[in-house]
Amino acid sequence: MGDTSPSLFLEIVMAEAATVAKPAAQKAEHFDVVIVGAGISGVGGAYHLTTQCPGTRFVVLEALENFGGTWWMHRYPGIRSDSDLYTFGYRFKPWTGTPIATGDEILKYMGEVIEENDLGRHIRCGHRIASATWSSKDNLWTLEGVRRDTGEAVRFTANFLWMCQGYYRHSEGYTPEWKGMERFKGRIVHPQTWPEDLDLKGKNVVVIGSGATTATVVPAIAGECGHVTVLQRSPTYFIPARNENELANVLRELEIDETWIHEIVRRKVLHDQALLTKRSFTEPEVLTKELLDAVRAYLDPEEVEKNFTPKYRPWQQRIAFVPDGDLFQGIRAGKASVVTDEIESFTEEGILLRSGKTLKADVIVTATGFNLSVLGDIAFVVDGKPLKFNDTVTYRGMMFTGVPNMVWVFGYFRASWTLRVDLLGDFVCRLLKHMKAKGAKRVEVALRPEDKSMPLLPWMDADNFNPGYLMRSMHLLPKRGDKPEWQHTQDYWREKSEIPAIDLDGAEFVYR
């Protein structure tokens, strides 16, 4: 991707938007379904349409120059999954590698899905969608955008829109505005836009942040740098363990078919994850001790107490898996260190902390998160009125009141994203077939009479899950109700039974 700064990227987007605003250069292409995004969700959606709704005319529109989404866009050192591939992988495609996989391994896996199912003919990369307009008169979505390689304006119409664009803005990561940043004489880098020409050999590097990205970048660069210092405002929970699945290894020794291995291991991992999530509510103190004891196996108790003991209960924020404890091995070997403090200001030579200590740096990496992207930052219009997404009420986190013929894939925080991709793939295909059987051209969700008086609440309960990117953007997201139908429960273990059992003729579905 090169060293494309956020400001430069925004200039490119604005130039493209100006192009899109001009009259379309060609007649609109029509499809039964348009899928927006060719990442893990869009490729999964394309598979389910192909296998469950054969004959459906659909296209997958991807803004980047290749499929893969996160796994294509992110080029920072060590890029890898932070959840196991037996559940992050698709249910229909056995995973045969290590549980935690590199970005390249995940791209290869997705490429095999595309090739094996002839999905490539449906995917069009480099197509940035600027607007999506719904007409109830025509029962159609009209999408307008631009081809990034030629600058040509493009237009598509679709009966149904399947939003698979992910949940964060690819163009720029989130970096707070700290005092004195302009004074720093070194280089400031966000992992999401990692420069290809960045040379860290022998350099002193400060990585700001304490999440999964930090846990990935630090072990990857520690051997190259002079020293890496992790600067965190507060600690995070991690699970350090071997990057192997013993059950999968035993089943392979018994020469069990890989399809069965994938399914058996997938179920075991999901069982263990459900138990871990439940224990985070029922016995948080015991679970906290177990998580910290796992870190103590690598580091001195004093280090764990000072820099790896969070102030919140487990699972209020995502817990990252640290394969083979590589982050902690680097700290124990003296290649990396952790400082828990707050930033007073940047200086010419590094960072001045609230404690008065100064961290000298040649390079500062801001692993400080990302910006939530609401519906791909596309301008939505419904029957001539700009869609205010935060005025809608969500139906199970996938459909929205007042928005016809659209489903949004938003995955899980406490379980692998792809689990919901498969569940919603089944749902969309069942809904499309149901509409065809009824002769319906339009479907939308609406509050039932018994729902009219229910309280409307923020999209997510902050006491339940509160990462920074969600808290910063909560005001942009739809409302939820106090009933399961009008919430994104984030509970895969409930949804795996509830979503397949949805009554498509229930009172909340309105067909025309």
N, C-alpha and C positions, 0 to 999 in steps of 0.2 A: 504493500500500500504506500510505501515511501513515507517521508516526513511531512505529511499533510497536516498543517495546523488546523484547529477548529475554526479559526477565523477565515482561513482560505477555503475550507470546505463549505462554510456558510455562503461565501461569495459565489462558489460554484452552484450551490443549490438555488440561490437567488437568481442567477443567470438562467438556470434551467426553468425556474418558475416563470420568468419573463417570457421565455420561449413558449411555455405551455399556455400562457394567457392569450396567445395569438390563435386565430382560427385553425382548426385541425387541418393538417395537410392531406388527410385521406379519409375515406369513409370508415365509419366505425366497424370493427370486426365484432361479430356476435358469438357468445358462448352461453351454454346452459349455466355454467359455473365459472367464476373467476376466483382463483386462489391467489392471495397477495402474500408473497414471501416464499422462498425456496430453501428455507432452513429446515431444521428437524421437524417442525410442524407442517410446513408446506409439502415437503416430500412425503411425509406420512399421509397427509390428506390426499395427495395425488394417487398414492397406492390404494387407499380405501375406495376412492371413486372408481379407479380402474377395475378393482376386483369385485366391489359390491354393487356398483351401478354401471355395468358395461354399456357402452353406447353413448354415455354422457359426453357432450362436447365441452371440454374445459381447457383452460390455459393457466399456467402458473407464472405470475409476473414477479420478477426479482430485481430489486434496484441495484444490487452489486453485480460485479462482472462474472460471478460464478455462483453455483449453488453452495449451501453450507451455512449461511448466516453467521452466527458467532464464530464458528469453526473455520470460516474463510476470512472473516474480517480481522480477528485477533491474531497478531503475529508476535506477541511478546514472548520472551524466553520461557520455556517450560510449559506453555499452554496445554492444559489437560482438563479432564472432567473433574468435578468435585463430588460426583455421585457415581455409583457403580454402573457399569455398562449392561449388566444383566437386566436392570430396570430402566436405565436411560436408553438402552437400545430398544428397537421396536419388538413387539411381542411376536411378530411374524418372521423375524430375521434373527437366527441364533447368533449370539456373540461368543467368540471362541478365544478372545485374548484375555489380558489381565483386567481385573475389575475397574481400575482407574486407568483411562486411556489417554493418549496424547491427542492433540488436535488433529494431527495428520492421520492418526488411526481412525478417528471418528469420521473424517472426510472420506477416507477410503471405504469405510463401512457404508456411508450414505451413497457414495458412488456406485457401490455394488447393488444397493437397493434400486437405484435409478436404472442401471444397466439390465439387471435381471428382470425388471418389470416393464422395460421399454418406456420409461417415463420421460426420458430426455426430449422426446418430440413434443412434449407439452410445456416444457420450461423455456421461458424467454428471459434471459438475463439482461442487465443494463436498462431495465424499464422502470423509471421512477414515476410513481403515480402521485399526482398533485391534488386531484380532486375526485370525489365520488358523489354523484348526484342521483337521488332516487325520485322516480316519477310514479305516483300511484295511478295516474291516467294510463300509462303504458306498462305498468308493472315491470319496470326495468331499472337497473343501475347503469349509469353511464360513467365510465372512468376516463379521465384525461391525464396525460402525462407526457413524458419525453423519453426518447431513446438517447442514452447518455453517450453512445459512441458516435452518433451522427447529428444529434441535436434535433432530430425530426420529431414533430408533435405526433402523438399516437392517441387513439380513442378506441375504447372497447365498450360494448354493452353486454350485460349479463342478467339472467333471470335471478341468479343467487350469488351472493358475495361471501366468500369464506376467508376471513382475516387471519392469516398465519404469519404475521410480520414480526412476531416476537414482542418483547416488552421493554426494550431500552433503545435509546437513540444511537445508531451506529456512528454517526458523524463526529461525535465528541463525547468524551467521558466527563464525569463530574469532578471538578477541581474547585475547592473553596477559594475565595479571594482573601489571601492572607496579607497583612501589612508588610510592605517592603519587598514584595516579590520581584519588582522591577530592578531592585538593587543587586540581586544575586548574579554573580558573574559566570556561574556555571550553567548547566543545561537543566531545564525542567521538562520532564517527560510524563505523559499519562500512558499507562499500559495499553489502553484502547487504540492509541495512535502511535505505537512504538516505531521509532525511526529505524530504517534499515542500516543507516550509516553510524549508529551509536556504538562507540568503542568504549568498553568499560574496563579494559585491561589495566590493572594496577590502580584504578580510580577508587576514591572513597565515595560510596553511594549511600544515600539515605532514602529509605522506602517509607513513605507515609501511609499508614493504614494497617489494619489488623485482620483482614478477612481472607477469603479463599485466594484472591489474586496475589496478595502478599505471600501467602503460604506456597504459592506456585513459583513466583518470580525469584524469591530470595534463594532457595536451594539451587535454582538454575544458573544464577549469576555469581553465587558466593565463591566458587572456585576460580573465577576470572578476575574478580575485583580485588583491590587492596583490602577492603573491608566493607561489609554491608551492615548498616544500622537500621533496624526497624523502629520507627517512631510511631507509637500508638497513643491515642487518647485514653482508650480503655481496652482491656483484653477480650479475647474471643475464645469460644470453645472449639477444640479440635478433637478428631478421633485418629490417633496414630496407630496404624496396624500394617501388617504385611500386605503387599499388593498382590495377593493371591486369594483364590476361593478354594478352601480345602475340600468342600463338598464337590465342586466341579472337578477337582483333580482326582478324587476317589472315583467318581462316576466315569471319568475318562479311562482310568485304569481298568474298570470293569467293561470297557468298550461299549458303553451306552451311546446311542445315537445323539448327535449334537442337538437335535431339535428337542429331545427329551431333557437333555442336560440343561438347556436354556430355560425350559419351562419349570423344571424342578428347582433349580437354583434361584430363578426369578421369584418363585413363590416363597422360598425360604428367606430370601433377602427382604421381601415385603412383610413377612411375618415378623422378622426381627425389627424392622423399621417401625411397624405398628406398635410393638412392645416398647421400643425406645420412646416413641412419641407419647404413649400413654403414661409411662413412668415419669416423663418430664412434668406431668401435671400431678400425678398421685404420690410420687416420692422424689421430688426435685433434689432434696439434700443428698440422698443416697446416690442418685445418678450423677450429681455434681462430683462427689467424692470419687466415683469410678472413673469419670472422664479425666479428672486431675491426676489420679493415680497412674493413668496411662501415660501422661506427660512426665510424671515423676520418674518413670522408668528410664527416661533419657536425661533429665535435668535435675539439678539440686533442688531440694524442697524450697529453699529461699528464693530461687529464681522463679519457681512455679507460683509461689505465693505472691511475689511482687509483680510479675509480668504475664501470668497465664491463668489468673483467677478472676473471671468476669463477675460483675456486680448483679447480673440478671440470671434468671433461671434458664436452664438449657432449653433450646428451641424457640426462645423469643426472637432469636435471629438464627440464620442458617448455620448449621454445624458442618465444617469442611473436613473431609477425609484427608489425612496426610500420609501418603503411601510410604511405608517403611520408615516413618518418622523422619523423613529427609530434612524437614525444616529444623527439627530439634538436634539432629546430628550435626548440622552446620553450626548451630549455636554452641554445642558442646565442644566442637573442634576449634572454636575461636574464630571461625571465618565470618560469623554473623553475631550480632548482639541485639538486644531489645531494650528500648527506653520507653517507659510509660510516663508521659508528660504532655503538656499542651504547648502550642506554638505562640510565642509572644510576637515574633516578627521574623521575616527573612533578613539576612545580612548579606554583605558582599561575599562572604566566605561560607555561608551555610544558614543555620537556623538558630535563633536565640529562643530558648525555652522559658516558660513561666518561672521555672525553678532558678533561673539565672545561668544555667549551663548552656554552652554553645556546642552545637554539632557541626563540625566542618564537613563540607561535601564538595565534590566535583560535579556530581550529578544528583538531582533529587527526582525520585519517582513518586508521583502522586497516585497511589493505588487507593483512591478515595471514593470509588464507586462510579455509578453511571446515572444518566438522566432517563427517567421513565418516558417511554414513547407511547402516547395514547393513540391507538389505532393508526400507528405508522406515521403520525404527524400529517395525515391526509385531511384536507378540508372537506368535511361531509356536509351535504345539503339534502334535506328531506322535504320534498314538495315545496321547493322554493325558499325554505327557511334553513339557515345555518344550524347544524346540529350542535346543541350544547350537551355534550356527553354527560356532564355532571348533573344535568337535570333529569336524566333517565334513571330507571330502577333496573338493576340487573336481575335476569333470570338465570340462576345457577352459575353466574360468572361467564355466560357464553352468549346470551341474547339480551336485548334491552328494549324496554318499553318505547314505543313510537319509532322503532327502527325495523322496517320490514326486511324479510329475506336476507338476513345476515347472521352469521355465527362468528364469534371471536374465540380463538384458542388462547387461553391463558392457563398455564400449567400450575404445578404445585410448588410450594416453598419447602415443605418438609418431606417431599418425595420427588422422584425424578419427573422432570417436565414431560417426558414422552409418554408416561402412563396416561396422562389426560389427552394427549394427541390421539392415541388409539381409542380411548373411550368416546371422544367427540367425533372421531372419524366414523365410528359405528352410528352415533346419533345423527349426524348430518345425512348420512346415506339413508338411514331409516326415515328421516323427515322428508327427504326428497322423493323417496318412493311413496310415502304416504300422501304427499301433495299430488303426485301424479295420479294415484288411485282415486283421490277425491275430485280431481279435475280443478284443483286450486292453483291459482297463479301467484298468490301472495299469502304469507304467514307472518304474523307478528305476535308478540306476547303483550298481554295487558293485565293490569291488576283486576282481580275478581272482586265482586261486591264485598266479600269478607276481608279483603286486603286493603280497602280504601282508608281505613282508620289506623292502620299499623304505623308505628313510628318509622321514619326513614333515617338511617344511620350512615356514617362513613363506610366506604367500600370494605375496609378491614378494621377489625378491632385491634387497636394499638396494644392492648394488654396481651393479646394473643400472639401477634407477630408485628415487629416494628423496625425493620431495616430502614436506613436513612433514605434510600431512593424512593421508598413507598411513602414515608412520612412527608417528604418534600413535595410529593405530587398528589397527595390524597384529594386535594380540592378539585383536581381535574377529572377524577374518576366517578363512575356512576354511584348512586346510592344503593344501599341494601336495606331489606326489611328485617323483621324479627322472625320470619318463617324460613325454613330450609329452602323452599323454592326460590326465594328472593335473596339468596346469599351465595357467595362463592365460599363454601365451607372449608376449602383447603384440606378436606378429609378424603383421600383416595379410598380408604377402606370402607367408607360409607358410599361414596359415589360409584364404586365398581358394581354395586348392586342397585343403587337408586337410578342412575342414568339409563341403563338398559330397560328399566321398568317404567320409565316415564310414559304416561298416558298421553299420546299425541292428540287425542280428542278431548283432553282436559279443558276446563273452562278458561285456563290462562292462555290457551292458543286460539287465535282468531284467524280464520281462513277466509279468503275472498277469491 
